[in-house]
């Protein structure tokens, strides 16, 4: 039997891709080498455009544990330099504070609801491909077997075996003189400012809950909702780091003292573990030289790795999955226009390059040295300008992404993320996010006479059409791809034949001929 898609890796990116494919009517089998979900946490939340993307799939509220849409952050940082976001007209920074273990649980539950088959304890060991299929060799609990699929996607992390077996190179740069440490701990309550979530340390003063750079390194602290405290340090070393033993609480305590000059009491957190206590040496910035080799594709860390500061990893990887899912499904369902699958790499690899750039820039800004201190002072001045803040915030969050839609871009929204809209459909108000949970293309007819909808009649099997009114945009027609980027817009109060023809061109460009 040949399945549609095999996905190697049941982390967030692999599970998200499996859900997207299933929504589009494509069967995916997910192979995960670990016999059960990880209990040890590997990340503490999501930041950026991906938070709104999860809202568009109905996943934000289950993850956040509270009703309502995401709300933007009042402040963030670039390279441990604070940014005040409250003055921005359109603040793009959203945070979802949720452990990766919970994220994987929610995505696994959604995948199960959609009928996705996840095979835990099944490890990809080899693959071969021809013009029509990919055959994966797998080692499972009952021994070795083969499974064939139309496509195979590697979502198997930075050390991706999929990438290596496909012969895809992973060039980049490595900084070996850096030691990073992170731990889930308990800090005495009397040290924690209940209003701000920062620290009040006797003999030192107040430490806000974000990254702090000194000449000795970097320190960050955060108290997460209903969970333990998290402490993080970065130190630079010129003589290498020879300790291969597991990290201890004492080690990170001493590292905090080295970086900040404070004695911060730490103890193991309450509750069931395992609690994170990790050290890693060196920082890799790497980008796959291509995201596709024949019928094998890459998403997430299998395609790109970078410095962790600012939390760009899952923002990038999950959006890879959402970009790829509908395109791969369109190919398998037989209606994809020419070049659609190729556009995955064309669109997403430049975003990977951009994240690598700004993560390396942030690493440079937190390094030791008087010249770096001077650079940080200059950068802090620049971030007092709201235009600069907007530029940096849009870049870090991914809100500056603008895809080439292959049609005449006569409107500033073409190629960009669709704004959040409150729509009046005649049966009461509805958020745009409620209309995109199916992951289908969507035409919004916002004209007074609902005259645009009939232009898409030939695409009804592929494109949903909603007629509505809204006060949130001057546009009278919007065509959204399943990843919620805008393929076509009109502002015409009464769209004419030219508008209708341009809409049909956009429909054909992205969703094939009718």
TIPATOR-773188 format. One record per residue (C-alpha): x, y, z; residue in three letters. Coordinates in steps of 0.25 Angstrom, whole numbers, padded with zeros to 4 digits, always signed. Layout:
% TIPATOR-773188
XYZala/...
//
This chain:
% TIPATOR-773188
+0000+0000+0000unk/+0005+0014-0003unk/+0001+0025+0006unk/+0000+0040+0002unk/+0011+0045+0011unk/+0020+0040+0022unk/+0025+0050+0032unk/+0038+0047+0040unk/+0036+0053+0054unk/+0024+0055+0063unk/+0029+0068+0069unk/+0021+0081+0067unk/+0025+0083+0053unk/+0022+0069+0048unk/+0009+0068+0056unk/+0004+0082+0050unk/+0007+0078+0036unk/+0000+0065+0038unk/-0012+0073+0043unk/-0012+0082+0031unk/-0011+0070+0021unk/-0023+0063+0028unk/-0031+0076+0027unk/-0029+0076+0012unk/-0033+0061+0011unk/-0019+0055+0010unk/-0015+0043+0018unk/-0001+0045+0026unk/+0006+0034+0034unk/+0015+0040+0045unk/+0028+0032+0049unk/+0033+0036+0063unk/+0046+0029+0068unk/+0042+0031+0082unk/+0032+0021+0088unk/+0024+0032+0096unk/+0023+0047+0096unk/+0034+0054+0103unk/+0032+0058+0117unk/+0044+0067+0118unk/+0040+0081+0113unk/+0049+0087+0102unk/+0042+0101+0100unk/+0034+0110+0108unk/+0025+0117+0098unk/+0022+0123+0084unk/+0025+0137+0080unk/+0021+0144+0067unk/+0012+0142+0055unk/+0010+0127+0058unk/+0002+0131+0071unk/-0009+0137+0061unk/-0007+0126+0052unk/-0011+0116+0063unk/-0023+0125+0065unk/-0027+0123+0051unk/-0027+0108+0053unk/-0035+0108+0066unk/-0023+0104+0074unk/-0020+0117+0081unk/-0031+0115+0092unk/-0028+0100+0095unk/-0013+0104+0097unk/-0015+0117+0105unk/-0026+0111+0114unk/-0034+0124+0113unk/-0045+0129+0104unk/-0043+0141+0094unk/-0033+0144+0083unk/-0018+0146+0085unk/-0014+0160+0091unk/-0001+0167+0087unk/+0011+0169+0096unk/+0014+0183+0102unk/+0029+0180+0101unk/+0040+0171+0096unk/+0055+0172+0093unk/+0065+0170+0082unk/+0078+0165+0086unk/+0074+0168+0100unk/+0072+0183+0097unk/+0057+0186+0101unk/+0047+0190+0091unk/+0034+0198+0096unk/+0023+0193+0087unk/+0012+0201+0093unk/+0013+0212+0083unk/+0011+0204+0070unk/-0001+0206+0062unk/-0001+0191+0059unk/+0007+0183+0069unk/+0011+0170+0063unk/+0017+0163+0075unk/+0008+0152+0081unk/+0013+0142+0092unk/+0007+0129+0096unk/+0013+0124+0109unk/+0011+0109+0108unk/+0022+0098+0110unk/+0025+0090+0097unk/+0020+0077+0104unk/+0006+0083+0105unk/+0007+0088+0091unk/+0011+0074+0086unk/-0001+0068+0094unk/-0011+0078+0088unk/-0006+0076+0074unk/-0006+0061+0076unk/-0020+0061+0081unk/-0024+0069+0069unk/-0017+0060+0059unk/-0024+0048+0066unk/-0038+0055+0064unk/-0034+0057+0049unk/-0030+0042+0047unk/-0015+0044+0046unk/-0007+0031+0049unk/+0004+0034+0058unk/+0014+0022+0060unk/+0022+0024+0072unk/+0035+0015+0074unk/+0036+0015+0059unk/+0049+0020+0054unk/+0053+0024+0039unk/+0066+0017+0036unk/+0067+0019+0021unk/+0060+0024+0009unk/+0060+0022-0006unk/+0052+0029-0017unk/+0048+0028-0031unk/+0039+0037-0040unk/+0026+0033-0033unk/+0029+0029-0019unk/+0038+0029-0007unk/+0041+0016+0001unk/+0045+0018+0015unk/+0052+0007+0023unk/+0047+0007+0037unk/+0051+0000+0050unk/+0039-0002+0059unk/+0035-0010+0072unk/+0033-0022+0063unk/+0045-0021+0055unk/+0048-0015+0041unk/+0038-0012+0030unk/+0036-0003+0018unk/+0026+0008+0015unk/+0024+0015+0002unk/+0018+0029+0000unk/+0016+0039-0011unk/+0024+0049-0003unk/+0033+0048+0010unk/+0035+0060+0019unk/+0046+0062+0029unk/+0042+0068+0042unk/+0052+0061+0050unk/+0060+0073+0056unk/+0074+0079+0054unk/+0081+0065+0053unk/+0071+0061+0042unk/+0074+0047+0037unk/+0064+0051+0026unk/+0072+0062+0021unk/+0085+0054+0021unk/+0078+0042+0014unk/+0073+0052+0003unk/+0087+0057+0001unk/+0083+0071+0005unk/+0095+0080+0010unk/+0094+0088+0023unk/+0104+0099+0022unk/+0106+0110+0032unk/+0114+0115+0043unk/+0117+0110+0057unk/+0122+0118+0070unk/+0129+0108+0079unk/+0132+0118+0090unk/+0118+0119+0096unk/+0112+0111+0107unk/+0097+0112+0109unk/+0090+0107+0122unk/+0075+0106+0125unk/+0068+0101+0137unk/+0054+0100+0142unk/+0055+0104+0157unk/+0048+0110+0169unk/+0052+0124+0173unk/+0048+0128+0187unk/+0035+0136+0186unk/+0040+0148+0194unk/+0050+0150+0182unk/+0039+0151+0172unk/+0032+0164+0169unk/+0017+0160+0168unk/+0013+0172+0159unk/+0024+0171+0148unk/+0029+0156+0150unk/+0043+0161+0151unk/+0053+0159+0162unk/+0056+0168+0175unk/+0070+0163+0179unk/+0076+0168+0192unk/+0089+0176+0190unk/+0086+0177+0175unk/+0072+0182+0173unk/+0062+0180+0162unk/+0063+0171+0150unk/+0052+0171+0140unk/+0047+0158+0134unk/+0055+0158+0121unk/+0069+0156+0116unk/+0081+0164+0123unk/+0094+0166+0117unk/+0107+0168+0125unk/+0122+0168+0121unk/+0122+0154+0127unk/+0110+0148+0119unk/+0095+0148+0119unk/+0084+0145+0129unk/+0069+0143+0127unk/+0058+0139+0137unk/+0043+0137+0136unk/+0032+0131+0145unk/+0023+0124+0136unk/+0008+0122+0139unk/+0005+0110+0148unk/+0019+0105+0145unk/+0033+0106+0151unk/+0042+0118+0149unk/+0052+0117+0138unk/+0066+0123+0138unk/+0076+0124+0126unk/+0090+0128+0124unk/+0100+0130+0113unk/+0115+0131+0116unk/+0127+0132+0106unk/+0139+0124+0109unk/+0153+0125+0102unk/+0158+0112+0107unk/+0147+0102+0103unk/+0138+0095+0113unk/+0143+0081+0117unk/+0132+0077+0127unk/+0123+0066+0120unk/+0116+0062+0133unk/+0101+0065+0134unk/+0098+0079+0138unk/+0094+0082+0153unk/+0086+0092+0160unk/+0099+0097+0166unk/+0105+0099+0153unk/+0095+0109+0148unk/+0095+0116+0161unk/+0109+0118+0160unk/+0107+0123+0145unk/+0097+0133+0150unk/+0107+0138+0160unk/+0118+0139+0149unk/+0109+0147+0140unk/+0101+0156+0149unk/+0109+0156+0162unk/+0097+0151+0170unk/+0095+0140+0179unk/+0081+0135+0175unk/+0075+0124+0183unk/+0070+0112+0175unk/+0064+0099+0178unk/+0057+0088+0170unk/+0043+0092+0166unk/+0031+0085+0173unk/+0022+0076+0165unk/+0025+0064+0156unk/+0037+0064+0147unk/+0046+0062+0139unk/+0050+0077+0141unk/+0059+0083+0130unk/+0073+0084+0134unk/+0081+0086+0121unk/+0095+0091+0116unk/+0099+0092+0102unk/+0112+0097+0096unk/+0113+0105+0083unk/+0103+0112+0075unk/+0100+0107+0061unk/+0094+0115+0050unk/+0091+0107+0038unk/+0081+0106+0026unk/+0078+0095+0017unk/+0083+0098+0003unk/+0070+0093-0002unk/+0057+0090+0004unk/+0053+0079-0006unk/+0060+0067-0013unk/+0051+0060-0022unk/+0039+0055-0014unk/+0046+0058+0000unk/+0044+0071+0007unk/+0048+0078+0020unk/+0041+0086+0030unk/+0045+0093+0043unk/+0059+0090+0049unk/+0062+0080+0039unk/+0063+0092+0029unk/+0069+0102+0038unk/+0075+0105+0052unk/+0079+0117+0059unk/+0082+0124+0072unk/+0070+0123+0082unk/+0069+0137+0087unk/+0056+0143+0083unk/+0049+0130+0082unk/+0048+0129+0066unk/+0049+0114+0065unk/+0035+0110+0065unk/+0030+0123+0059unk/+0038+0119+0047unk/+0036+0104+0047unk/+0021+0103+0049unk/+0019+0113+0038unk/+0027+0105+0029unk/+0017+0094+0032unk/+0005+0102+0029unk/+0011+0107+0016unk/+0015+0093+0011unk/+0002+0086+0016unk/-0008+0092+0006unk/+0002+0092-0006unk/+0005+0077-0004unk/-0009+0074-0002unk/-0013+0081-0015unk/-0002+0073-0023unk/-0008+0060-0017unk/-0022+0064-0020unk/-0019+0067-0034unk/-0023+0082-0035unk/-0009+0089-0032unk/-0005+0099-0043unk/+0009+0098-0049unk/+0020+0102-0039unk/+0011+0102-0027unk/+0020+0092-0019unk/+0032+0099-0023unk/+0027+0111-0017unk/+0029+0105-0003unk/+0044+0107-0004unk/+0043+0120-0012unk/+0035+0126-0001unk/+0040+0119+0012unk/+0055+0118+0010unk/+0057+0134+0009unk/+0050+0135+0022unk/+0059+0124+0028unk/+0071+0133+0023unk/+0065+0145+0030unk/+0063+0138+0043unk/+0077+0134+0042unk/+0082+0148+0040unk/+0075+0154+0051unk/+0078+0143+0061unk/+0093+0145+0058unk/+0091+0160+0059unk/+0085+0158+0073unk/+0096+0148+0077unk/+0106+0159+0073unk/+0099+0169+0082unk/+0100+0161+0095unk/+0115+0158+0093unk/+0125+0163+0103unk/+0134+0175+0100unk/+0134+0190+0101unk/+0131+0192+0086unk/+0119+0183+0088unk/+0114+0192+0100unk/+0116+0204+0091unk/+0108+0198+0080unk/+0097+0194+0089unk/+0096+0209+0094unk/+0094+0213+0080unk/+0084+0202+0077unk/+0076+0206+0089unk/+0075+0221+0084unk/+0070+0215+0070unk/+0060+0207+0077unk/+0054+0220+0083unk/+0049+0223+0069unk/+0035+0217+0066unk/+0038+0214+0052unk/+0051+0206+0056unk/+0043+0199+0066unk/+0032+0195+0056unk/+0043+0190+0046unk/+0050+0182+0056unk/+0037+0176+0062unk/+0031+0173+0049unk/+0044+0166+0045unk/+0045+0158+0058unk/+0030+0154+0058unk/+0029+0150+0043unk/+0019+0161+0041unk/+0028+0167+0030unk/+0026+0155+0021unk/+0021+0158+0007unk/+0020+0147-0003unk/+0020+0149-0018unk/+0006+0145-0022unk/+0009+0145-0037unk/-0001+0155-0040unk/-0002+0170-0042unk/+0000+0175-0027unk/-0008+0187-0028unk/-0012+0187-0014unk/-0003+0188-0001unk/-0009+0176+0005unk/-0006+0166-0007unk/+0004+0156-0002unk/+0003+0160+0013unk/-0004+0153+0025unk/-0019+0156+0025unk/-0023+0165+0036unk/-0032+0161+0047unk/-0046+0165+0043unk/-0059+0165+0051unk/-0069+0161+0040unk/-0085+0163+0040unk/-0090+0151+0032unk/-0105+0153+0035unk/-0105+0143+0046unk/-0097+0151+0055unk/-0083+0155+0057unk/-0072+0145+0053unk/-0057+0146+0054unk/-0049+0143+0042unk/-0041+0133+0050unk/-0054+0125+0051unk/-0055+0124+0036unk/-0041+0119+0034unk/-0041+0107+0043unk/-0044+0097+0031unk/-0030+0102+0024unk/-0038+0104+0011unk/-0036+0116+0002unk/-0046+0127+0005unk/-0052+0138-0003unk/-0058+0149+0005unk/-0068+0157-0003unk/-0070+0170+0005unk/-0077+0177-0006unk/-0091+0184-0003unk/-0098+0175-0014unk/-0090+0162-0012unk/-0086+0163-0026unk/-0072+0156-0025unk/-0076+0143-0020unk/-0081+0138-0034unk/-0068+0140-0040unk/-0062+0129-0032unk/-0074+0119-0036unk/-0064+0110-0044unk/-0055+0108-0032unk/-0066+0104-0021unk/-0061+0090-0019unk/-0047+0097-0015unk/-0050+0111-0010unk/-0060+0115+0001unk/-0068+0128-0001unk/-0074+0137+0010unk/-0082+0149+0008unk/-0081+0159+0019unk/-0079+0173+0024unk/-0068+0179+0032unk/-0063+0192+0038unk/-0049+0187+0039unk/-0044+0189+0025unk/-0047+0198+0013unk/-0045+0185+0004unk/-0058+0180-0003unk/-0052+0167-0007unk/-0041+0158-0001unk/-0036+0145-0006unk/-0028+0137+0005unk/-0019+0125+0003unk/-0021+0114+0013unk/-0008+0120+0020unk/-0016+0133+0022unk/-0007+0141+0012unk/-0015+0150+0003unk/-0015+0146-0012unk/-0024+0157-0017unk/-0031+0170-0012unk/-0040+0180-0018unk/-0045+0193-0012unk/-0055+0196-0023unk/-0069+0198-0017unk/-0075+0192-0029unk/-0065+0183-0035unk/-0065+0183-0051unk/-0062+0173-0061unk/-0047+0176-0060unk/-0048+0173-0045unk/-0055+0160-0047unk/-0045+0155-0057unk/-0033+0159-0048unk/-0040+0151-0037unk/-0041+0139-0047unk/-0026+0140-0051unk/-0023+0140-0036unk/-0032+0128-0034unk/-0025+0120-0045unk/-0011+0124-0041unk/-0012+0118-0027unk/-0024+0108-0028unk/-0023+0103-0042unk/-0033+0105-0054unk/-0047+0103-0051unk/
//
